[in-house]
Amino acid sequence: MRINPYVVPLPLAEKEEKKASSPATFGELLQEALQKVNREQLEAGKSLQGLISGEAEDLHQLMIAAEKARLSLQLTVQLTNKVIEAYREITRMQI
């Protein structure tokens, strides 16, 4: 086996840190994305509650948070539809 002199291997501790910091599976990536969508929905709800209660007066920030939440939810729904469509297409394939 030939070792490339230009590639410097990471120390073992750094390799483990990189492994721990980045999601390893598709399921973990999907779970992170859904949690982000959920956080955006909750933030928009808090902004709305703050506006209703009179604590927050910045309507622009409320509209931005609501729009971000709406767009992320729409994206999630579209991705879900595409995944389901792909699954159905795969199940219809003849082997």
Secondary structure by P-SEA (a helix, b strand, c coil): cccccccccccaaaaaaaaaaccccaaaaaaaaaaaaaaaaaaaaaaaaaaaacccccaaaaaaaaaaaaaaaaaaaaaaaaaaaaaaaaaaccc
